[in-house]
Each structure stands twice: as C-alpha cells, then as structure tokens.
Amino acid sequence: MTPVERLRELCLALPEATEKLSHGEPTWFVRKVFVSLADHHHDDRLAFWCAAPPGVQEELVAADPERFFRPPYVGHRGWLGVYLDVEVDWAEIAEIVTDAYRCVAPRKLVALLG
C-alpha cells in the first residue's frame, strides 16, 4: 500500500469522514477539513497537513524537523505538516490523524471514538 493509500484508509475509517479534491489534492473532511495531502504541491516532498491541538505543531517540529514542519497558509493556525517521504511510524500517523479529526469534528462524532 502506498503512503497515500494508507493515509486515505486512516482518514476514511473515522466517523462520517469524506474525501474530496481541494486545490488539486485529496482532502479529508468531517464537515470541515481535517487532513489535506500535499503531494509535491509546494515543494518536492510528499506530505500532509492537518489540524492539531494547541502546542503540538511547535512541539513536534522542534523535536523532529526531518519529519514535521509548519505548513504554509495554515501553519499560523497551529496546523501540522507531516512528511510521508521519510520512514513513517504509521501508529503515530494514526494518532495524529485522529487528533486532527478530534480538533474539527462535532462533539457527537468525537464521542463515537470513545
């Protein structure tokens, strides 16, 4: 499975998540965007951008800038950039995607996660 296929699988496993193209890239919504693919859109890297809880972006970027970054356009809102063209810990990516979902999903859908 490619990194994009794995990311898609993680996103669409969440309650009422949908996929649409936005700015030419696969993007996952739960009424609002929670994850967007960045497939060489702004640079030569494969990555995704996602909503993140307060402080997480700064913490992860400082701890591992080879894997995480502040994305353009949405980074000032605390969104996190995650590179997929490096060795990927898919359990960690699943947690990041779920946290992104929790940031934007309605409470009733978040409650379904347990």
C-alpha positions as CSV (number, residue, x, y, z in Angstrom):
1,M,0.0,0.0,0.0
2,T,1.4,3.4,-0.9
3,P,1.6,6.2,1.8
4,V,-1.3,8.0,0.2
5,E,-3.4,4.8,0.3
6,R,-2.6,4.3,3.9
7,L,-3.4,7.9,4.8
8,R,-6.7,7.6,3.0
9,E,-7.5,4.4,4.9
10,L,-6.8,6.1,8.2
11,C,-8.9,9.2,7.4
12,L,-11.9,7.4,6.0
13,A,-12.0,5.0,8.9
14,L,-13.2,7.9,11.1
15,P,-16.9,8.5,11.6
16,E,-18.6,10.4,8.7
17,A,-15.2,11.3,7.1
18,T,-15.3,12.0,3.4
19,E,-12.7,12.7,0.7
20,K,-12.9,15.4,-1.9
21,L,-10.3,17.1,-4.1
22,S,-9.3,20.5,-2.9
23,H,-6.7,22.6,-4.6
24,G,-6.0,19.5,-6.7
25,E,-5.1,17.3,-3.8
26,P,-7.0,14.6,-1.9
27,T,-8.5,16.2,1.2
28,W,-10.5,14.7,4.1
29,F,-13.4,16.4,5.7
30,V,-15.7,15.9,8.7
31,R,-17.8,18.8,7.7
32,K,-14.6,20.8,7.7
33,V,-11.1,19.9,6.5
34,F,-9.0,17.9,9.0
35,V,-6.3,16.4,6.7
36,S,-5.0,17.5,3.3
37,L,-2.5,15.8,1.1
38,A,0.5,17.9,-0.1
39,D,1.8,15.8,-3.0
40,H,4.7,18.0,-4.2
41,H,2.3,20.9,-4.3
42,H,4.5,23.5,-2.6
43,D,7.9,21.7,-2.8
44,D,9.4,18.4,-3.9
45,R,8.2,16.5,-0.8
46,L,5.2,14.2,-0.2
47,A,3.5,15.2,3.0
48,F,0.1,16.0,4.5
49,W,-1.2,19.0,6.5
50,C,-3.6,18.5,9.4
51,A,-5.3,20.3,12.2
52,A,-3.5,19.8,15.5
53,P,-4.3,20.5,19.2
54,P,-2.7,23.7,20.6
55,G,1.1,23.5,21.0
56,V,1.5,20.2,19.2
57,Q,2.9,21.7,16.0
58,E,5.6,23.6,17.9
59,E,6.5,20.6,20.0
60,L,6.8,18.1,17.1
61,V,8.6,20.4,14.7
62,A,11.1,21.3,17.4
63,A,11.6,17.6,18.3
64,D,11.9,16.2,14.8
65,P,12.1,18.8,11.9
66,E,13.1,16.0,9.5
67,R,9.5,14.5,9.9
68,F,7.4,17.5,10.9
69,F,7.0,21.1,9.6
70,R,4.9,24.2,9.8
71,P,2.9,24.2,6.6
72,P,2.2,27.3,4.5
73,Y,-1.2,29.0,4.7
74,V,-2.4,27.1,7.7
75,G,0.7,26.8,9.9
76,H,-0.1,30.1,11.7
77,R,-3.3,28.4,12.9
78,G,-1.3,25.6,14.5
79,W,-1.7,23.1,11.7
80,L,1.0,20.4,11.5
81,G,2.8,19.3,8.4
82,V,3.9,15.6,8.3
83,Y,6.4,14.3,5.7
84,L,5.5,10.9,4.1
85,D,8.7,10.6,2.1
86,V,10.7,9.5,5.2
87,E,10.5,6.4,7.4
88,V,6.9,6.6,8.7
89,D,5.6,5.4,12.0
90,W,2.1,4.5,11.0
91,A,0.8,4.1,14.5
92,E,2.0,7.6,15.2
93,I,0.4,8.9,12.0
94,A,-2.9,7.2,13.1
95,E,-2.8,9.2,16.3
96,I,-2.0,12.4,14.5
97,V,-4.9,11.9,12.1
98,T,-7.3,11.0,14.9
99,D,-6.2,14.1,16.9
100,A,-6.8,16.2,13.7
101,Y,-10.3,14.8,13.4
102,R,-11.0,15.5,17.1
103,C,-10.0,19.1,16.5
104,V,-12.7,19.8,13.9
105,A,-15.4,17.1,14.2
106,P,-18.7,17.8,16.0
107,R,-18.7,16.6,19.6
108,K,-21.3,13.9,18.8
109,L,-18.8,12.3,16.3
110,V,-15.8,12.7,18.6
111,A,-17.8,10.8,21.2
112,L,-18.1,7.9,18.9
113,L,-14.3,7.5,19.1
114,G,-14.5,6.5,22.7
